[in-house]
């Protein structure tokens, strides 16, 4: 998904999102994704409508500036 596609998704469909900005090679990101999936599932079980999306920052470098993503290299 591109930064533009992510922006359009939120504008068109609305709702609540948890967005994980990550790099596929990052072990910490991979571990955190598991916890975010559980969190979104728990929120949905409690009647919330939360969608988890992951965004690969390696495929769209403009996302860092567009969404204010910071990272440790």
Helices and strands as residue ranges (DSSP letters): H 3-13, E 16-22, H 27-45, E 50-56, H 62-67
